[in-house]
């Protein structure tokens, strides 16, 4: 992706690369200085057949891949300055399979989308403002980059545009999805595709100089001389492999030497100037020399074969093989995780098994790379899929000869619910599939083959040694059949039977071999006594010890009336009447203690008797200490019903209220049952001079039961439906509604105790207003209003003050609501309306006339009647004329 950074600007380049790595989102990490290099003249990548890349020019490979001399069109042409990252105007890489263009400014490399057009497979990457575009996905559905040189052979990781599979044919898209799904199942896939591991495989550049480090061109050496003589020398290894020491010493060849060997050679050459570096005739050694690395060179490493992103990479000389493998995306779905080869000078110097890192965390043969090393990822030899109840379900790569035991180790072993005695293997034959049952003793010897699918099944959802006991035992539950082989042993493990156990009939539910149920009944009492043989139990047996209470009907005693907590009590033996009263909290204050009744049903009634007695009634007198008057105990029986009646003389204090124009308004008790309205006014101190007696109103709360409420609602609805000539607004019926009762307080006070003086009830409110001086006119008048009362004015006078009647006025049904709540209506005498008189505080209401539209049948009937009458009249006239002479 980036060009090699020159020695003069490595620190600046490192910072720039770190910034670019944050801006770009496509690579897992920046890996220090690991960057794919578009090298010109690099050897072409060999196929996975194992042919080394260092071959004479013009040699034809066995698989038809041309050598570098035959693939000049596939090489990379670079345009731009590589010496300074701030001067990289652009780079162009062109090959037979596609063209990739990367543009950037001020050292910021950018990538855009990779498009795929036409058969020539040209792909272009562009970017704006330093943002990284998605390079595309390969045939496996994984993100890819065009980092390798041009190649005449198509690669399985051919880039696809960012639109996904839209640019592919249906067959190609389907295959790409299958390859992507297959790769996600491969064991080790997450190691190279997990963003959280992006910084895991970066080379460490902040380490001490390794003594085994092999120097090469571009390495910067820091030679520090201290002691009797002091000096500091900075030299860079030239392309010829030399460093040049001062004072005419000349070149010293260090390329290919380790740091330790180079130190010895430099010490030998500098001892001619600094004699204190060695013991000599001039004296003992008094000067010392240290050689360290001041700058790390960049080397070129090629990744070949079945990698996600094969190509040539420019990396730090401290990088190991694993650093470059991770940078290349790891093995593809066709690559091997078990046989990654590091090739140096046309021979394999190390073979890496990535499973060592994945499974044990120890990576062997992770050698430090050198310039022009090749990392070859060959194709896999055998893939085996592990399914079912194991800790890891993946596709694993198996080496020749590896067995089922090794496969289970790769899968992390069995899960807790796995059936460990057998593994089912589905194997491919030359013609079809076959299933192999691999038993546990064959795990170490059964060799796996390519394409095998091993499935570990789950344990059966059943118990091999469980028995259950339930019912009237002290510790019901499940037990082991191994320690409870017989019924007697199981009962002993359950700590015996309880006292209410029905020992004569103990049921055992058993499942037969054909899965049908069987009921076995035994006499547990005789088995425990030893008079009958013990019963052997079987797996999944359920022993049910029945309690005698399960067969009994639980009786109750009902207590109603004036007790604190009326309700039903569970019957208990020897329960007396006093005990029952104690359980319900005793008697209320309103209870008639001398009228306690117990109603008891009779069980044996003669069905043939017409007047047979079906219940007995017992009467008792009980005091407040819950003791019977005759000191005898009365024992209750199941289903007895106790009734405590209310005392006839008990009455809760009630009050009536008076407000308005009285001397002492307030609430007053109702002392006697015959207390009347006049008595309430008398207790309130009488009326004030401003009291308007004719407007006094008695307000009473009407309480209706649900049945009365429903009946009244039906009646009001029926009456309102029948009244079709006049519109009447009827208020909704409410269960607790305050209603105004029209009284004539003037007559009541004139004749106390008369028929006008009504009895008071609890919650009554007597409201006496001040002298009223207005009259309110409402309903079908032109201007509903409130006017001043004037003596001598009639009903029509007040209607005139409201503008008069409207066309919809129902005059003959007008009425007045007086201040005391009473109502008076308009009466009819012959053709005249007799209107009620108007008093102060009255409200005049004129209803609206309601017209009902004629139905089609009524219109037809009326028209028919009129036509018939006309025809009859015409016929009579014609007949009369005919009769005239």
C-alpha positions, 0 to 999 in steps of 0.5 A, a space after each residue: 500500500 505504501 512505498 518504502 520509506 527512506 532512511 532519512 525520514 523513518 521517524 516522520 514516516 512512522 508517525 505518518 503511517 500511524 495517522 494513516 492507519 487511524 484514518 483508514 478503516 480497511 486494514 486490521 492494523 498498521 503493523 509498524 512498517 509492514 506495508 505491501 510494496 508495489 515492487 518493480 522487477 520482483 519475482 512473480 508469485 508462484 502457484 501453490 504447487 511448491 515451485 520456488 520463485 527464484 528461477 532463471 529468466 525465461 523458464 516455463 513453470 510446469 503449471 504454465 505460469 510464466 517467469 518474470 521475463 514472460 510477464 512484463 505486462 503484469 509488472 508494476 509501473 510506479 509514478 511519483 516520488 518514493 523518497 519523501 512521503 510528502 511528495 507522493 503525488 500518485 502511484 499507478 499499478 497496472 497488470 493484465 487482470 486489472 488496474 489499480 490507482 491510488 491517489 493522495 496528498 501530503 503523504 496521506 494514502 487514500 483508497 476508494 471503491 474497487 470497480 469491476 468492468 468488462 472482461 478486462 477486469 480493470 479495477 480502479 481505487 479512488 479516494 477523497 480527502 484522505 478517506 479510505 474506501 472499501 477495496 472490495 470483497 474477494 470470491 470468498 466474500 472477504 475484503 481484499 486489496 490489489 497488492 500483488 503484481 500483475 499475473 496472467 492467471 486469475 486469482 480466486 481473490 478477484 476483487 468485487 465492487 463495494 456494492 457486494 454481489 450485485 455485479 456478479 452473475 447469479 451463479 457467481 454470487 451464489 458461489 461467493 456466498 458459499 465460499 464466504 460461509 465456508 470460510 467463517 466456519 474454518 477454525 482460525 478464521 477469527 484470528 485474521 479477521 477480528 478487529 480486536 486483534 489488530 495490534 497483536 502481531 505488530 513487530 516490536 521496534 523498541 527492543 534491545 539490539 539482538 546479538 543474532 541480528 544479521 546486518 544488511 544494506 540500509 542498517 544504521 550502526 551506532 558505534 560508541 567508544 568510551 573509557 580512556 578514549 571517547 568517540 561516537 560513530 554513525 554509519 549506514 551499511 552501503 549497498 555493497 555491505 560496507 561501513 566506512 570508519 574514519 582516520 583512513 581505516 577504510 571500508 569494513 564489510 559487515 553485511 551478512 554478519 551478526 551484530 556480535 560478529 560485526 562488533 568483533 570485526 570493528 573492534 579489530 579494525 579500530 584497535 589500530 587507532 584506539 590502542 586501549 581497545 586491546 591488551 598490549 605492550 602499552 598497557 592493559 585494556 582501558 577503552 571499550 566499544 559498543 555497537 547498536 542499531 540506530 535505524 532498522 532497514 526495510 526488507 521485501 517479503 513475498 507472500 505466495 499461494 493460497 493467501 487472502 492478499 498475496 503479494 510483495 510486502 515491505 516490512 521492518 527487518 525485525 518482523 517475523 513470519 507471523 507479522 507478514 502472515 497476518 498482514 496478508 490476511 492469513 490463509 484463504 478457504 483453500 489455504 493450509 493453516 498447518 504447513 506454512 513455509 518460509 523459503 529462503 535462498 530456494 530452500 524451506 528454512 521453517 514450517 509453521 503450524 498455526 494451530 500451535 498458536 491457536 490451541 497452545 499459544 506457542 508458535 514454533 519456527 516463527 523465524 525472523 525474516 530476511 530480505 527476499 524471503 518467500 512465505 508460501 501458503 500451500 493448499 490444505 490436504 484435509 478438511 474435517 467438520 466437527 458438529 454437535 455437542 462439542 465446545 467448538 463446532 468448526 471445520 478443522 484441517 487435519 494432517 495425514 494420519 491424525 485421528 478422531 482423538 486429535 479432532 476432538 482435541 481441536 474442538 475443545 473436547 466434549 460439552 457437558 451434555 455430549 454423548 461420549 460413547 460414540 461419534 457418528 462420521 459421515 464419509 464420502 465414498 467414490 459413489 455416495 455417502 456412508 455413516 461410520 459409528 466410531 466407538 470410544 475405544 476407537 478414537 485413538 486409532 480412527 484416522 480422519 479423511 478429507 470431507 468427513 463430518 463428525 457429529 457428537 450427539 446429545 445425552 438422552 433426556 431420561 434418567 438411568 437410575 431414578 425412582 420417585 416417591 410422592 404423597 404421605 411420606 416425610 421426604 417426597 422426591 426423586 431417589 437413586 435406584 442404586 441405593 433404593 432397589 426395593 420399595 421398603 428401602 425407598 420408603 426408609 430413604 423418604 424417612 417413613 410414611 406419615 400418620 395419615 397414609 393409606 397403607 392398604 393401597 399404595 400405587 406404583 406407576 411403571 413404564 414397560 419396555 414397550 413404553 406403555 404404563 402399568 399400575 401396580 397396587 400393593 399393601 405397604 403396611 404388610 410389606 413394612 410388617 414383613 408379612 408380604 415380600 418386598 417389591 423390587 423397583 425399576 427405573 422411572 418407577 413413581 410410588 404414590 402413597 395416598 393420604 386419607 385426607 385426599 379421600 375426605 370431603 372438607 366440611 365448612 361452618 358458615 357464620 353470617 350476620 352481626 359478627 366482626 368477620 363473617 364468612 366460612 370456617 374450616 370444620 374442626 372436630 369438637 368445634 363448639 359455638 363459642 370457638 366459632 365466634 372466637 375465630 370470627 372476632 366475636 359479636 358486633 355491638 349491634 348483635 342481638 345476643 339472645 337471637 343466635 340461630 344454628 341451622 343444620 341440614 338433615 342427612 336422612 330425609 324420607 323422600 316419600 314424605 310430603 312434609 319431611 323436615 329438611 333442616 333443624 334450627 337451634 336457638 341460643 342466647 350468648 353474652 358478650 363473653 361468648 358464653 352460652 346462657 345455659 352453660 352447656 356446650 353446643 358442638 357444631 357439625 360440618 355445613 352448619 350455618 350460624 346466624 346472628 341477627 341485628 338488634 331491633 332497637 339498635 340505631 346508629 346516630 343520624 344527622 340532618 343539616 340546615 343552612 341559609 337564613 336561620 339563626 344557628 345553621 349547622 348539623 343537628 341529630 335526629 333524636 326521634 324517629 318522628 322528628 320533622 322539618 319544623 323540629 329542625 328549624 326550631 333547633 336551629 333557632 328559627 328564621 332570620 328576617 331576611 329568610 325567603 320561606 317560599 324558596 326553602 328546599 329540602 335536599 335528600 340523597 336518594 340511594 338506589 340498589 343495582 336492581 332499582 337503578 336498572 328498573 328506573 333506567 328502563 322506565 325512563 327510556 321507555 317513557 322518553 321514547 313514547 313522547 314523540 311530540 315534545 323534546 324532553 332532556 332526561 338526566 341520567 339515572 345515578 345510584 346516589 343522587 341528591 334530589 330537591 324535594 319541593 316543600 312549603 315551609 310557610 305552611 309547615 311553620 304555620 301548622 307544625 306536625 301537619 301533613 305538610 311537615 315531612 319526616 327527616 331522614 339521615 343526610 337531609 339538608 334544609 336550605 333556606 335562601 335569602 329573599 329572591 328578586 329575580 326570575 329566569 326565563 329559559 328554553 324556546 324564547 328569543 332571548 333566554 335571560 334573567 329579569 327582576 321580579 315585579 309583583 303583578 306581572 303575569 307569565 306572558 309579561 316575563 315571556 315578553 321580556 325574553 323576546 317572546 316565543 319562537 316558532 318551535 315553542 311548545 306553549 301549552 307545555 311550558 312550566 315553572 320551577 319554583 325556588 323550593 324545587 316544586 313545579 307547576 305546568 300550563 293548563 288548557 281550558 278549551 282553546 285557552 292556555 292558563 299559565 302558572 303564576 310567577 314567584 321570586 326565584 322561579 325559572 320559566 322553561 318553554 319546551 321545544 316542539 319536536 316534529 317527526 318526519 313522515 315515513 314513506 308508508 305514511 306519505 303513500 297512505 295520506 296521498 291515497 286517502 286524498 286521491 280517494 276523497 277527490 275521486 268520490 267528490 268528483 263522482 258525486 258531482 257527476 252523478 248529481 248533474 246526471 240526475 238533473 232534468 
